[in-house]
Amino acid sequence: MNGEFVTPHGTATFDLINPTTNEKTAEVVLGDEIDTQNAVAAAKEAFKTFSKTTKEERIAYLEKLRSAVDHRKDELINIMIDEYGGTHQFSSMAVQFAINDFTAMIDMLKNFDLEPNVGTSKVRLEPVGVVGIIIPWNMSNGFICTKISTAIAAGCTAVVKPSEMSAQQTQILAECFHEAGLPKGVVNFVNGLGDVVGEEMTRNPDINKISFTGSTVVGKIIAKGAVDTMKRVTLELGGKSPNIILDDANLEEAIPTAIIAAFLNSGQACAAATRLLVPENKLEEVNIIAKNFAENLKVGNPKDSDTAIGPMVSQKQYERVLDYIKIGEKEGATLLTGGTEKPQGLEAGNFVKATIFTNVNNNMRIAREEIFGPVLSIIPYKDEQDAIAIANDTPYGLSAYISSSDKERANRVASQIDAGRVCINGLSHDAQAPFGGFKQSGIGREYGIFGLEAYLEPKAILG
């Protein structure tokens, strides 16, 4: 806070539990409303000067941040595995993406005009102010780097409330930011609970914008609270992403890729492709391929490089996933593989088998609600228009996936899907392309020019 590591005013503590063993590894002291107010005051004071920095100065700070995070890359990967149970595969990718976010924002900012001429007028794109950044436990540091790189590029200052469950990850990242030599108060971290720190950030009149990643339920609470002071909001919320396998797709390639997309981050990802839509006349063939592939995925110690599915982040999340598996069985879906029994030898941790339901109806709860675990629903469809209708029959609209041997056809279908991102023939990421949701998957976009503009206020100067 304000360029220094400080003892919180808050005194409550939160136990950090290793999800692989369910043993306590540490505890974090939680900040309170006063800590939050102090952090906001520091960010507000820093904004007076930081908002006036040049584009070149901001690029220099982003380069220092990138270098500092990259320097501690291995530590960031290892603590993500230990604290959160992210697999080595996923954690390595997530940390590299976080580093790449700085690079992408630097490259974009170099050619971005902060004072464009429009008509006969000049428009100044000014930083929106102090940004409150609220982050979930899944890929915590990656989200922070995405949002902070955008805030710095815009000339904003920030108060970050990471998940209390990610405190050890946050500690290393905060040290990186400190080592980068940002001016005091530009970025401030406050560990704490959402209904304490998060609520104070939402109602505090000196925060001008909230950027939140998390559940749709909490996103709605933030949006309602933010309107009292007319805060700008960027909300990246939940998803129930469809993956349409068109009838001309190569199933031997498309189905394994689809399962990997469904079990992304052990299924604990808002963009996970958890609804697999397949032609009804190919359902049996799909079932065979899917079952064989899923049963050969390694569920195990997240430190092992070949582990595909690690533990659920907490006992509570583990029980939530098991409840949904039981719901799927009660609803009449066919359990193709997996289930509620823990994988052999992994009884101590929060491990769930790779679980696939088939013959799922899109009205079932397992097809409509975000489970956040390694549970995939295979849904048959009659024809292309039926597939599009099923894909769009959801309150969410974050991501979607399409597989086809005809890319033109895939693009045509993509244009009819209600989702912020559509990946064709596999998983892909572009740090310059917008990411965010239609419908109840959120408001606004992250990344590139679309993300940056959400941190800027246009001021028209006429005459």
MARMARKE-412678 format. One record per residue (C-alpha): residue number from 1; residue in three letters; y, x, z. Coordinates in steps of 0.25 Angstrom, whole numbers. Layout:
BEGIN
ATOM  seq  type      v      u      w
ATOM  NUM   ALA      Y      X      Z
...
END
This chain:
BEGIN
ATOM  seq  type      v      u      w
ATOM    1   MET      0      0      0
ATOM    2   ASN     14      6     -4
ATOM    3   GLY      7     19     -8
ATOM    4   GLU      0     21      5
ATOM    5   PHE    -14     18     11
ATOM    6   VAL    -10      9     23
ATOM    7   THR    -18      2     35
ATOM    8   PRO    -18    -13     32
ATOM    9   HIS    -11    -22     42
ATOM   10   GLY    -23    -31     40
ATOM   11   THR    -35    -28     50
ATOM   12   ALA    -46    -37     45
ATOM   13   THR    -58    -29     38
ATOM   14   PHE    -68    -32     27
ATOM   15   ASP    -81    -26     27
ATOM   16   LEU    -85    -19     14
ATOM   17   ILE   -100    -21     11
ATOM   18   ASN   -108    -13      0
ATOM   19   PRO   -115    -24     -8
ATOM   20   THR   -127    -15    -12
ATOM   21   THR   -131    -14      3
ATOM   22   ASN   -123    -24     10
ATOM   23   GLU   -118    -13     20
ATOM   24   LYS   -104    -12     25
ATOM   25   THR    -97      0     19
ATOM   26   ALA    -83     -1     23
ATOM   27   GLU    -72    -11     28
ATOM   28   VAL    -58    -13     23
ATOM   29   VAL    -46    -18     31
ATOM   30   LEU    -40    -30     25
ATOM   31   GLY    -25    -31     22
ATOM   32   ASP    -18    -44     26
ATOM   33   GLU     -5    -51     22
ATOM   34   ILE      4    -40     28
ATOM   35   ASP     -3    -29     20
ATOM   36   THR     -2    -38      8
ATOM   37   GLN     13    -40     10
ATOM   38   ASN     15    -25     12
ATOM   39   ALA      8    -22      0
ATOM   40   VAL     16    -32     -8
ATOM   41   ALA     29    -27     -2
ATOM   42   ALA     25    -13     -7
ATOM   43   ALA     22    -18    -21
ATOM   44   LYS     35    -25    -21
ATOM   45   GLU     43    -13    -17
ATOM   46   ALA     36     -4    -27
ATOM   47   PHE     38    -14    -38
ATOM   48   LYS     53    -12    -38
ATOM   49   THR     52      2    -44
ATOM   50   PHE     38      1    -50
ATOM   51   SER     42    -11    -59
ATOM   52   LYS     53     -2    -65
ATOM   53   THR     43      9    -70
ATOM   54   THR     42     13    -84
ATOM   55   LYS     30     10    -93
ATOM   56   GLU     27     25    -93
ATOM   57   GLU     27     26    -78
ATOM   58   ARG     17     15    -77
ATOM   59   ILE      8     21    -87
ATOM   60   ALA      9     34    -78
ATOM   61   TYR      5     26    -66
ATOM   62   LEU     -7     20    -73
ATOM   63   GLU    -12     33    -78
ATOM   64   LYS    -11     38    -64
ATOM   65   LEU    -19     26    -59
ATOM   66   ARG    -29     28    -70
ATOM   67   SER    -31     43    -66
ATOM   68   ALA    -33     40    -51
ATOM   69   VAL    -43     29    -53
ATOM   70   ASP    -51     37    -64
ATOM   71   HIS    -51     49    -54
ATOM   72   ARG    -59     40    -44
ATOM   73   LYS    -67     33    -54
ATOM   74   ASP    -81     37    -48
ATOM   75   GLU    -76     33    -34
ATOM   76   LEU    -71     19    -39
ATOM   77   ILE    -85     17    -46
ATOM   78   ASN    -93     21    -33
ATOM   79   ILE    -85     12    -23
ATOM   80   MET    -86      0    -33
ATOM   81   ILE   -101      2    -33
ATOM   82   ASP   -102      4    -18
ATOM   83   GLU    -92     -7    -13
ATOM   84   TYR    -94    -18    -23
ATOM   85   GLY   -108    -15    -29
ATOM   86   GLY   -103    -14    -43
ATOM   87   THR   -113     -7    -52
ATOM   88   HIS   -111      7    -56
ATOM   89   GLN   -110      2    -71
ATOM   90   PHE   -100     -8    -68
ATOM   91   SER    -91      0    -58
ATOM   92   SER    -90     12    -67
ATOM   93   MET    -85      2    -78
ATOM   94   ALA    -76     -5    -69
ATOM   95   VAL    -69      8    -64
ATOM   96   GLN    -68     13    -78
ATOM   97   PHE    -62      0    -83
ATOM   98   ALA    -52      1    -71
ATOM   99   ILE    -47     15    -76
ATOM  100   ASN    -47     10    -90
ATOM  101   ASP    -37     -1    -86
ATOM  102   PHE    -27      9    -83
ATOM  103   THR    -29     16    -96
ATOM  104   ALA    -28      2   -104
ATOM  105   MET    -15     -2    -96
ATOM  106   ILE     -9     12    -99
ATOM  107   ASP    -12     11   -114
ATOM  108   MET     -7     -3   -115
ATOM  109   LEU      6     -1   -107
ATOM  110   LYS     10     11   -116
ATOM  111   ASN     12      1   -127
ATOM  112   PHE     17    -11   -119
ATOM  113   ASP     31    -15   -121
ATOM  114   LEU     38    -19   -108
ATOM  115   GLU     51    -23   -115
ATOM  116   PRO     47    -30   -128
ATOM  117   ASN     57    -37   -137
ATOM  118   VAL     54    -51   -139
ATOM  119   GLY     63    -59   -149
ATOM  120   THR     77    -54   -146
ATOM  121   SER     74    -51   -132
ATOM  122   LYS     69    -40   -123
ATOM  123   VAL     57    -43   -113
ATOM  124   ARG     55    -35   -101
ATOM  125   LEU     41    -35    -96
ATOM  126   GLU     43    -33    -81
ATOM  127   PRO     32    -31    -70
ATOM  128   VAL     29    -44    -63
ATOM  129   GLY     30    -38    -49
ATOM  130   VAL     20    -36    -38
ATOM  131   VAL      6    -39    -42
ATOM  132   GLY     -4    -44    -32
ATOM  133   ILE    -18    -39    -37
ATOM  134   ILE    -30    -46    -31
ATOM  135   ILE    -44    -41    -35
ATOM  136   PRO    -59    -45    -33
ATOM  137   TRP    -70    -36    -28
ATOM  138   ASN    -77    -35    -42
ATOM  139   MET    -71    -23    -49
ATOM  140   SER    -60    -22    -39
ATOM  141   ASN    -54     -9    -44
ATOM  142   GLY    -55    -12    -58
ATOM  143   PHE    -47    -25    -57
ATOM  144   ILE    -36    -17    -48
ATOM  145   CYS    -35     -7    -59
ATOM  146   THR    -33    -17    -70
ATOM  147   LYS    -22    -25    -63
ATOM  148   ILE    -15    -13    -57
ATOM  149   SER    -14     -6    -70
ATOM  150   THR     -8    -18    -76
ATOM  151   ALA      2    -19    -64
ATOM  152   ILE      6     -5    -65
ATOM  153   ALA      8     -6    -80
ATOM  154   ALA     17    -18    -78
ATOM  155   GLY     25    -11    -67
ATOM  156   CYS     20    -20    -56
ATOM  157   THR     16    -17    -42
ATOM  158   ALA      4    -22    -35
ATOM  159   VAL     -4    -26    -23
ATOM  160   VAL    -19    -26    -24
ATOM  161   LYS    -28    -34    -16
ATOM  162   PRO    -42    -29    -20
ATOM  163   SER    -55    -36    -14
ATOM  164   GLU    -57    -33      0
ATOM  165   MET    -72    -30     -5
ATOM  166   SER    -67    -19    -14
ATOM  167   ALA    -59    -11     -3
ATOM  168   GLN    -66      3     -5
ATOM  169   GLN    -64      1    -20
ATOM  170   THR    -49     -2    -18
ATOM  171   GLN    -48     10     -9
ATOM  172   ILE    -51     20    -20
ATOM  173   LEU    -43     13    -30
ATOM  174   ALA    -31     12    -20
ATOM  175   GLU    -33     27    -18
ATOM  176   CYS    -32     29    -34
ATOM  177   PHE    -19     21    -35
ATOM  178   HIS    -13     29    -23
ATOM  179   GLU    -17     42    -30
ATOM  180   ALA    -11     38    -43
ATOM  181   GLY      3     38    -36
ATOM  182   LEU      8     25    -39
ATOM  183   PRO     22     22    -32
ATOM  184   LYS     21     16    -19
ATOM  185   GLY     18      1    -18
ATOM  186   VAL     14     -1    -33
ATOM  187   VAL      0     -4    -30
ATOM  188   ASN     -5     -9    -16
ATOM  189   PHE    -19    -12    -11
ATOM  190   VAL    -22    -22      0
ATOM  191   ASN    -36    -25      4
ATOM  192   GLY    -38    -39     10
ATOM  193   LEU    -43    -53      8
ATOM  194   GLY    -39    -63     -3
ATOM  195   ASP    -34    -73      7
ATOM  196   VAL    -26    -63     14
ATOM  197   VAL    -20    -52      5
ATOM  198   GLY    -23    -60     -8
ATOM  199   GLU    -16    -73     -2
ATOM  200   GLU     -4    -64      2
ATOM  201   MET     -3    -58    -12
ATOM  202   THR     -3    -72    -18
ATOM  203   ARG      8    -78    -10
ATOM  204   ASN     17    -65     -8
ATOM  205   PRO     30    -68    -16
ATOM  206   ASP     31    -53    -19
ATOM  207   ILE     19    -52    -27
ATOM  208   ASN     22    -57    -41
ATOM  209   LYS      9    -57    -48
ATOM  210   ILE     -6    -59    -44
ATOM  211   SER    -17    -52    -52
ATOM  212   PHE    -30    -57    -47
ATOM  213   THR    -45    -55    -51
ATOM  214   GLY    -55    -64    -44
ATOM  215   SER    -61    -78    -43
ATOM  216   THR    -55    -90    -49
ATOM  217   VAL    -54    -97    -35
ATOM  218   VAL    -45    -86    -29
ATOM  219   GLY    -37    -85    -42
ATOM  220   LYS    -33    -99    -41
ATOM  221   ILE    -29    -97    -27
ATOM  222   ILE    -20    -85    -31
ATOM  223   ALA    -14    -93    -42
ATOM  224   LYS    -10   -104    -33
ATOM  225   GLY     -4    -95    -23
ATOM  226   ALA      3    -86    -33
ATOM  227   VAL     11    -98    -39
ATOM  228   ASP     19   -100    -27
ATOM  229   THR     27    -87    -30
ATOM  230   MET     24    -88    -45
ATOM  231   LYS     16    -75    -45
ATOM  232   ARG     10    -72    -59
ATOM  233   VAL     -5    -71    -58
ATOM  234   THR    -16    -65    -66
ATOM  235   LEU    -30    -71    -62
ATOM  236   GLU    -43    -65    -67
ATOM  237   LEU    -53    -75    -61
ATOM  238   GLY    -68    -79    -63
ATOM  239   GLY    -76    -81    -75
ATOM  240   LYS    -89    -87    -80
ATOM  241   SER    -90    -79    -93
ATOM  242   PRO    -98    -84   -104
ATOM  243   ASN   -106    -75   -113
ATOM  244   ILE   -110    -82   -126
ATOM  245   ILE   -122    -76   -134
ATOM  246   LEU   -120    -82   -148
ATOM  247   ASP   -133    -85   -156
ATOM  248   ASP   -131    -73   -165
ATOM  249   ALA   -130    -62   -154
ATOM  250   ASN   -141    -52   -152
ATOM  251   LEU   -147    -57   -139
ATOM  252   GLU   -154    -43   -135
ATOM  253   GLU   -140    -37   -134
ATOM  254   ALA   -131    -49   -130
ATOM  255   ILE   -140    -54   -118
ATOM  256   PRO   -141    -41   -111
ATOM  257   THR   -126    -39   -113
ATOM  258   ALA   -123    -53   -108
ATOM  259   ILE   -131    -50    -95
ATOM  260   ILE   -123    -38    -93
ATOM  261   ALA   -110    -46    -95
ATOM  262   ALA   -115    -56    -85
ATOM  263   PHE   -119    -46    -74
ATOM  264   LEU   -106    -38    -76
ATOM  265   ASN   -102    -32    -62
ATOM  266   SER   -115    -38    -57
ATOM  267   GLY   -110    -51    -61
ATOM  268   GLN    -98    -50    -52
ATOM  269   ALA    -88    -50    -63
ATOM  270   CYS    -78    -61    -68
ATOM  271   ALA    -81    -58    -82
ATOM  272   ALA    -96    -58    -81
ATOM  273   ALA   -103    -66    -92
ATOM  274   THR   -111    -75    -83
ATOM  275   ARG   -113    -86    -93
ATOM  276   LEU   -122    -82   -105
ATOM  277   LEU   -122    -92   -116
ATOM  278   VAL   -134    -91   -126
ATOM  279   PRO   -139   -100   -137
ATOM  280   GLU   -149   -110   -132
ATOM  281   ASN   -159   -106   -143
ATOM  282   LYS   -159    -92   -138
ATOM  283   LEU   -159    -94   -123
ATOM  284   GLU   -174    -90   -121
ATOM  285   GLU   -171    -77   -128
ATOM  286   VAL   -159    -75   -120
ATOM  287   ASN   -166    -77   -107
ATOM  288   ILE   -177    -67   -110
ATOM  289   ILE   -167    -56   -114
ATOM  290   ALA   -158    -59   -102
ATOM  291   LYS   -169    -60    -92
ATOM  292   ASN   -175    -46    -96
ATOM  293   PHE   -161    -39    -97
ATOM  294   ALA   -157    -45    -83
ATOM  295   GLU   -170    -41    -76
ATOM  296   ASN   -168    -27    -81
ATOM  297   LEU   -154    -26    -75
ATOM  298   LYS   -153    -17    -63
ATOM  299   VAL   -148    -24    -50
ATOM  300   GLY   -146    -13    -40
ATOM  301   ASN   -138     -2    -34
ATOM  302   PRO   -124     -3    -40
ATOM  303   LYS   -124     12    -40
ATOM  304   ASP   -135     14    -50
ATOM  305   SER   -130     16    -64
ATOM  306   ASP   -140      6    -69
ATOM  307   THR   -137     -5    -60
ATOM  308   ALA   -132    -17    -68
ATOM  309   ILE   -130    -27    -56
ATOM  310   GLY   -126    -23    -42
ATOM  311   PRO   -124    -31    -29
ATOM  312   MET   -115    -43    -27
ATOM  313   VAL   -102    -38    -20
ATOM  314   SER   -105    -45     -7
ATOM  315   GLN   -115    -54      0
ATOM  316   LYS   -106    -66     -2
ATOM  317   GLN   -106    -63    -17
ATOM  318   TYR   -121    -61    -17
ATOM  319   GLU   -124    -74    -11
ATOM  320   ARG   -114    -81    -20
ATOM  321   VAL   -122    -76    -32
ATOM  322   LEU   -136    -80    -26
ATOM  323   ASP   -130    -94    -24
ATOM  324   TYR   -127    -95    -38
ATOM  325   ILE   -141    -91    -42
ATOM  326   LYS   -146   -102    -34
ATOM  327   ILE   -136   -112    -40
ATOM  328   GLY   -141   -108    -54
ATOM  329   GLU   -155   -111    -50
ATOM  330   LYS   -152   -124    -44
ATOM  331   GLU   -144   -128    -56
ATOM  332   GLY   -156   -127    -65
ATOM  333   ALA   -153   -114    -72
ATOM  334   THR   -165   -105    -75
ATOM  335   LEU   -165    -92    -68
ATOM  336   LEU   -169    -82    -78
ATOM  337   THR   -168    -70    -69
ATOM  338   GLY   -163    -65    -56
ATOM  339   GLY   -161    -74    -44
ATOM  340   THR   -157    -74    -29
ATOM  341   GLU   -167    -63    -25
ATOM  342   LYS   -161    -50    -22
ATOM  343   PRO   -166    -39    -31
ATOM  344   GLN   -177    -31    -25
ATOM  345   GLY   -172    -19    -17
ATOM  346   LEU   -158    -24    -16
ATOM  347   GLU   -159    -33     -5
ATOM  348   ALA   -148    -26      3
ATOM  349   GLY   -137    -29     -7
ATOM  350   ASN   -130    -41    -14
ATOM  351   PHE   -139    -40    -26
ATOM  352   VAL   -142    -51    -36
ATOM  353   LYS   -152    -51    -47
ATOM  354   ALA   -147    -52    -61
ATOM  355   THR   -148    -67    -62
ATOM  356   ILE   -148    -75    -75
ATOM  357   PHE   -149    -90    -76
ATOM  358   THR   -153    -97    -90
ATOM  359   ASN   -152   -111    -95
ATOM  360   VAL   -139   -112    -88
ATOM  361   ASN   -130   -124    -90
ATOM  362   ASN   -115   -121    -90
ATOM  363   ASN   -113   -132    -80
ATOM  364   MET   -121   -124    -70
ATOM  365   ARG   -113   -117    -58
ATOM  366   ILE   -119   -104    -62
ATOM  367   ALA   -113   -106    -76
ATOM  368   ARG    -99   -110    -71
ATOM  369   GLU    -96   -103    -58
ATOM  370   GLU    -94    -88    -57
ATOM  371   ILE   -105    -82    -49
ATOM  372   PHE   -101    -67    -49
ATOM  373   GLY   -115    -61    -49
ATOM  374   PRO   -126    -57    -59
ATOM  375   VAL   -129    -72    -63
ATOM  376   LEU   -130    -76    -78
ATOM  377   SER   -131    -90    -83
ATOM  378   ILE   -137    -91    -97
ATOM  379   ILE   -132   -104   -104
ATOM  380   PRO   -138   -109   -117
ATOM  381   TYR   -129   -115   -128
ATOM  382   LYS   -131   -123   -141
ATOM  383   ASP   -121   -116   -151
ATOM  384   GLU   -109   -108   -152
ATOM  385   GLN    -99   -119   -148
ATOM  386   ASP   -108   -123   -136
ATOM  387   ALA   -108   -109   -131
ATOM  388   ILE    -92   -109   -132
ATOM  389   ALA    -92   -122   -125
ATOM  390   ILE   -101   -117   -114
ATOM  391   ALA    -93   -104   -113
ATOM  392   ASN    -80   -111   -111
ATOM  393   ASP    -86   -121   -101
ATOM  394   THR    -81   -114    -89
ATOM  395   PRO    -69   -113    -80
ATOM  396   TYR    -68    -98    -82
ATOM  397   GLY    -64    -90    -94
ATOM  398   LEU    -63    -76    -91
ATOM  399   SER    -73    -69   -100
ATOM  400   ALA    -83    -72   -111
ATOM  401   TYR    -94    -65   -119
ATOM  402   ILE    -99    -67   -133
ATOM  403   SER   -111    -61   -140
ATOM  404   SER   -113    -62   -155
ATOM  405   SER   -117    -54   -167
ATOM  406   ASP   -105    -60   -175
ATOM  407   LYS    -93    -54   -168
ATOM  408   GLU    -84    -64   -176
ATOM  409   ARG    -92    -76   -171
ATOM  410   ALA    -91    -70   -157
ATOM  411   ASN    -76    -69   -158
ATOM  412   ARG    -75    -83   -163
ATOM  413   VAL    -83    -88   -151
ATOM  414   ALA    -74    -79   -142
ATOM  415   SER    -62    -86   -147
ATOM  416   GLN    -67    -99   -141
ATOM  417   ILE    -71    -94   -127
ATOM  418   ASP    -61    -97   -116
ATOM  419   ALA    -61    -83   -109
ATOM  420   GLY    -51    -72   -107
ATOM  421   ARG    -61    -61   -113
ATOM  422   VAL    -72    -63   -122
ATOM  423   CYS    -82    -51   -125
ATOM  424   ILE    -90    -51   -138
ATOM  425   ASN   -104    -44   -138
ATOM  426   GLY   -103    -37   -125
ATOM  427   LEU    -94    -34   -113
ATOM  428   SER    -81    -27   -116
ATOM  429   HIS    -68    -24   -109
ATOM  430   ASP    -54    -21   -115
ATOM  431   ALA    -44    -17   -105
ATOM  432   GLN    -33    -21   -115
ATOM  433   ALA    -38    -35   -117
ATOM  434   PRO    -34    -46   -108
ATOM  435   PHE    -44    -51    -97
ATOM  436   GLY    -43    -64    -90
ATOM  437   GLY    -47    -78    -90
ATOM  438   PHE    -46    -92    -96
ATOM  439   LYS    -47   -104    -87
ATOM  440   GLN    -50   -101    -73
ATOM  441   SER    -53    -87    -76
ATOM  442   GLY    -39    -83    -73
ATOM  443   ILE    -25    -82    -77
ATOM  444   GLY    -19    -70    -85
ATOM  445   ARG    -25    -57    -91
ATOM  446   GLU    -28    -43    -87
ATOM  447   TYR    -28    -30    -95
ATOM  448   GLY    -19    -25   -106
ATOM  449   ILE     -6    -32   -111
ATOM  450   PHE    -11    -45   -106
ATOM  451   GLY    -13    -40    -92
ATOM  452   LEU      0    -32    -92
ATOM  453   GLU      9    -44    -96
ATOM  454   ALA      4    -52    -84
ATOM  455   TYR     11    -41    -75
ATOM  456   LEU     24    -42    -82
ATOM  457   GLU     35    -52    -82
ATOM  458   PRO     43    -54    -96
ATOM  459   LYS     58    -53    -94
ATOM  460   ALA     66    -57   -107
ATOM  461   ILE     79    -51   -109
ATOM  462   LEU     87    -59   -119
ATOM  463   GLY    100    -55   -126
END
